[in-house]
């Protein structure tokens, strides 16, 4: 089946200028993940994806499925009795509801309720605004200033969790830990983080005025920051002892394969002889992206395949070129969907050692269909299987070496992989190969 496919962990994903999606890191924040992982005070849920999404061409997405016709769901929904009851409920609301009615919200809620009636937590209706935000998450790009924000649940105080390198925010002098007092004339603690970010982001070349409270400064600081296109970094790398390259991947966006390729090339230029890939707390992302990255690593063969309820199968394959070096992959209970596709393929090919704890367990695929008014519907449409035919939904992938995470030096303010017991185990394993 054609079209881009996406997948992320249990209902959470990153939102630019806000906390990165996924789940809270286990115990110690792990370096790069600290900048792009969920803020400890507030997890902003902006989409509900698991295992994969498919953008289908309209002519494919709207075609009649086998067996569809008489007795279909459409026939059940559009019975005269259903329409009559709908009118009755509308009349009751109009007559008795004690406040003014937001008619658009009621209509949008009706659409959402129809999809919610499936009883599937991974099928959703997106309003036009929600769908626009969703598209930002899958591309990994947006127009803003380049910060990750977190909001304290009770006070609603908004703090800059991380300033991305080489962004307008860094150039303007904003720092990690700065508290946003005002965005223009809007008080920083006057609304939910989702809404506040809409004032920070904007058209390229425009400027946002920020008033900042900074520790150690008596007076508020003021910054005028230009908005520019921002590509969210999802990959970071460094060389460890023994010429072992460590690559951390926090999300599989459309820009991740390019970042991954650049990381590998940089490490190879430094003499990399083996590699650790860190997928801990990675909620997933774009299926095409993870497949492209596996294609770069694995020899020729099947990477993953999907099957729908009609038995239609789609295969995703790797070509003959591969990265032939010893490898370890770190996973945990928050490694989901696209991360599990990566880990499952590595395991099935015996191409590396999986270290950590059993992964999340999402083996289903959703299709997302844009509607004419800018909204969209996402519905679960298939299962996915590892190259050896394993269906990991609600099961997960077991590591080759089971090892709970433990950070071995609590005094460190900055994450050091050499104090991470799972990284150390990976170095031990790779040192024996």
N, C-alpha and C positions, 0 to 999 in steps of 0.2 A: 504493500500500500504506500503510495507516494505521500510526500508532505513531511514537514519537520516534526520531530517528536521530542517531547520534553518529559522530565520527571524529577520530582523532588520529594523530600521527606514529609512526614506526616503533617501536612497542612501548613507548613511554614516556609517562607522564602525571603530573600533579602529585599529591602526597599531602599533605593538610593537616598542618601542623607538621613538614614535611619539605621537601626541595628540590623546586622546581617541575620538572615533567617537560619533555621536549623535549631538545634537544641543547645542548652548550656554546656560548655566544655566540662569534662570530668575534672574536678578539682582544679589543678593549676592551669591557667590559660597558657596556650602553647604558641608563644611568639606571634607569628603572622596571624594566626587564628584570633588573637586578642583584638586585632584591628578590624576584623571582618566577621567575627562571630557575634552571636546575640548578646546584647547588653544585659548585664546581670539584673538590672532593675525592671526591665520591661521588654518583653518579646512582642514585636509588632507582627501580627499575622496579616499577610497581604495576599496570600493565595493558598489554595489547597491542591497540591499536586502530589501524586505518588506514582512511581514506576515509569510513567511516560505520558506525554501528551502528543497528539498528532494534529498538525494543521493540515486539513484535507482540502484539496481543491473543491470549490463549491459543487461542481458537477458530480464529484465522487461522494462528497459528504451528504448530499441531499438525494442520492439515488435510492431507489426502493430496494431494501434488503430482501434476500431470499425468504419467501414465506410471508412477506408483509402484504397485507391486503385485507380481506374480510376477517373480522375478528381481531383486528390489530388494536394496539393501544390507542391509536387515534379514534377508532370507533367507540371505545369505552369512554374517552374523555369528552367527546363532543355529542354525547347523548342529550336529548332535549331536557331530561331531568337534571342533568348536571348544569346546563346553562340556566335553567330555571332557579336552581338553588343558589347559583352565583349571584343572580339578580336579587334574590331574597336577602342574601347576606349584605350586599351593597346597600339595599334599602334600610336594613337594620342599622348599619354603621352610620349612614347618612342621617337617620332619624334620632339615634340615641347617643352616639359618641359625644362625650362632653366637651371636647375641644375642636378647634378648626382642624380640618383633615388635609394632610398633604397628599393630594390625589396621585401624584407621580410616585410617591413612596409606596402607596397602597398597590399600585399597578406593578411596580418593580418587585414588591414582596410577593405578589401573586405568581409572577414568573419564577422567582426563586423557590417558592413553595412547591411548584410543579416538579422541579428537578429534585428538590429535597424529598419529595414523596417517594422517590426510588429507594430511599433507605440506604443509599450508598454515600459514605462520607467523602468520597473522592469525586463525585459528580456535583458540579456547581453551575449556577447562573452568575455571570459577571455583568454588572452594569457597564455602561460605556466608560465611566471613570475607572472602575476596577480593572477593566480589560486593558485600558491604556497603561495603567501601572503594572499590570502583569507583563505586558510586552517589554517594559523596561527591565524587568527581572530576568527575562529569558535572553535578552541581547547582552546584558551586562553593561549597557551604556545608557547615559542620560545626560541632560544638560543641567548642571548645577555648579557647586563649588568644590566638591571632593572631600566630604567628611562623613563619618559614621556617627550617628547620634543615639543616645539612650535617654529614656524619660523615667524619672522616679514615679512610681505608681501613685503614691499619696499626694505629694506636693506638686507633681507634674513638671518639676524642674527639668530642663533639658540640658544635657551635658555632651560635649564633643568627646566621644569615646576614642576616636582615631582620626587623624588627618592624613589623607593619602599623599604620598610623595609626588612632587611635580604637578601639583594642582593649584588652582587659584587660591584655595584656602591656605596652603602652605606658603605660597608667594606673598600673601597678604599678612602673614604672621600669626595666624590662628594656631592654637596648640591643643594637644590632648589634655583634657581636664577642664578646658574653658567652659563656663556655664553661659548659655545664651539668655540674656536678660530681655532683649528685644530683637525682633526682625522687622525692620522698618518701624511702623507705629504699633506693631502687634506685640503684646507682652508674651514672653517666651513660655510662661507657665499658664497661659489662659486657655489652652485647648489641647486636644490630643495630638500626639506626635505626627500622626498621619496627616492631619490638617496643617500643622505648622510647617511641615516640609514643603507643602505646596507653595508657601510664601518664599521659601529659600530657593527652590528650583525655579527656572524660568527660561525665557528665550536667550539664545546665545548672544553674547555681547552686551546684554543688560547687566545692571549692577544691583546687588542687594546690600542694604545697610544693616550691619549687626552691632548690637551693643553687648559687650561681653563682661562678665565678672570673672576675674582671674585671681587665683590664690597668690597672696603676697602683694597685691595691688590695692591701694585704698580706693581709688576712683575707678569707675567703669571705663572700659576701653571701647573705642569705636573703630569699626572697620568697614570700608566699602570694598566689596569683593565682586569681581566680574564673574558672570556665569559663562561656563564653557562646556563643551562636550567632555564627559568624564567616562573613561573605561574603567570599570571596577576591577581591580587586580584580584584574580582568583588563584594565582599560582605564585609561589615564592620558593626560592631554592638557595642552598648553601652547600659548601663542601665540608664534609666531616673528615675525621682522621681516617687514614687508610685509603684515601681517594674514593670515599663513598659519597655520592651525591644524595642530598636529601631534598625531595620536592614535595611541598605541601600544597594540596589542592582543596580549596574550600567550597567550590561550586563548579558545575559544568555549564557555563554560559556559552554563547556562540563565539566569544572571544577567547575561551580557555585553550583550545587546541593551538592557537598561535602563541599564546603565552607559554604553554607547555613545551612547544618546539624550541622557543627561544631559551628556555631554562635548560633543556637538554644540550643544546649547542654550547651554551656558556659553560656548563659543567664538563662537557667533553673537551673543550678548549683548555680547561684546567687539569685535564688528565683523569677524568672519572673512569673508574674501573668497575664499579658496582653501584646500585641505586636503591634508595628507600623511597617509596611513594606513600605519603601520609594522607589517608582518606578518612581519618577520624572526624566525626561530627560533620561530615560532608553530606548534605541532604539530597544531592543529586543534581539534575539539571537537564540539559539538552542531550537527547539520545544520540543524535548525529555527532555531537562533540565527543562523547565518550567513545563512540565507535571509531572516529577518526584517530583518537589517541591510542586506542588498542591496535588499530591498523599500523601505526608507527612502531609499536612494540612487538606484536605477535607475528609468527609466521603465517603462511597462507592457510585459510580455513574459516570456519564459521565463528562469529564473535557472539551473537545472540540471535534468537528468532522469536517472533510473536505469532500467536494464533487467536483468531476471533471465534465467536460462537458458531459461525458457519463453516469452520474448518479452514478458512483462508490463512495461509502462512506467509510471513515475510521474513526473509533471511538477511542478515547483515554480516558481511564477510571482510576478512583482512587479505591483503595481497602478500606476495612472497617476501617483500622486504621487511626486515625486522631489526630490533635492537637486541643483539645477542650478548647480554651481560647479566651477571647474577643480580637478582632483584628480591626485595622484600616489600610487602604491602601491609600497612597498618590500618586496621579497621576496629570499629566498636559498635555499640548498640545504636548509635545515631548515624552510622554509615548506611545510606538508603538508596534504593532505586538505581540511578545511574552509577552510583558508587558500587552497588552490588553487581551490576552488570560488569564493571571493571574487575572487581575482585573475583567474580564467578568465572570469567574467562581466563584470568591468570591461573586460578586453581585448576580448572579443567584441562588446561594445556600443560600443567605442572611447570609453569614458566617462572614461578617465584614462590616465596614462602609467605603465607598470610599469618600475621601476628596480631594478637589483641583479644577481643571478645566477639561473640556472635553478632552479626550485622542485624539491621532493623527488621528486614523481612517484607519487602514490597515487590510483588511480582505481577502487577497488573498495569495496564496501559490505558490512558484516557485520550480521547480525541476532543479537540476544541474547534468549534465551528463559529466563526464570526457572523453576526447577524447584520442586517442592513442598517440598523440605527446605531451601530458602533458597539453594541453589547455582544455577548458571546455565551455559548453554552459548552460546558465540558462534561463529558460522560465517559464512564469506563467502558472500553470497547474490546479489550483483548488481554490475554495473559502473555508474559514473556518467559523464556526458558534459556538457561545457560547452554553453552555449546553441547554438553553431554545430555541435554534434555531435562535438567533439574528445574523444577518449579519451586521457587523459594518463598512464595507468598506466605506470610505469617509463620515462616520457619527461619528465614535468614540463612546466612552462610557461616559455617563454623570455621574458625581460623585453624591453620595447621598447628600453631602453637598458642594455646590458651594462656593469656596473661592479662590480669587486671592492671589498669593504669595506676602508676604511683610516681609522683614527682619526688625526687630524692634529696631535695634541698629547698625547704620552705622559705629560707631566708632570701632567696633570689627574688628581686623585684622584676627582673626581665627574664623571660623564659630562656632556658639554656637546654638544647636537646641532649646535651651530654649528662643531664640530670634526669632524663626521661627514661624510665626503666624499659619501656617498649622499644624506644630507639636503640637503647643499649643492647637489648636482646637481638634486634635486627643486625646491629654491627657484629655481634658475636656469631650469628648464623652466617652472615656474609663472609666473615673472616675464615670460616671453615670450608668455604666453597672454592 
